[in-house]
């Protein structure tokens, strides 16, 4: 009987945990791209998309070019930030990663101390995590992307 009760309520708790994350106000932050361009979320009026990654993340290798191409084709004016919070990844590593994936370096940011990622993750980080934000609200939050998530992003932006 306990197993049935747990199985009935588990989806409700999982749904509520996702909803509670989206119900929170996104953190404010600023960061510089590897090319020196400053992004300040407090000054951003349009929606923006963040993808947390690291250079040895296997799913990131596929998903970063997909997300970049999707955003560049559908929403070229919406800022897209690929943020690496892993201390061991050097700026040179990220530059090689950018070249390998054929995604311009201007989209890549290094969160050297992990201060930004700590604002978004309470506890364990998950890669890749893609977050859409507009003003004081989350538009979406996905762990990884596929065609279904890209369609949801299209509807939210």
Buried (B, 14 or more C-beta within 10 A) or exposed (E): EEEEEEEEEEEEEEEEEEEEEBEEEBEEBEBEBBEEEEBEBEEBEEBBBBBBBBBEBEEBBBBBBBBBEBBBEEBEEBBBBBBBBBEEBBEEBBBEBBEEBEBEBEBBBBBBEBEBBBBBBEEEBEBBBBBBBBEEEBBBBBEBBEEEBBEBBEEEB
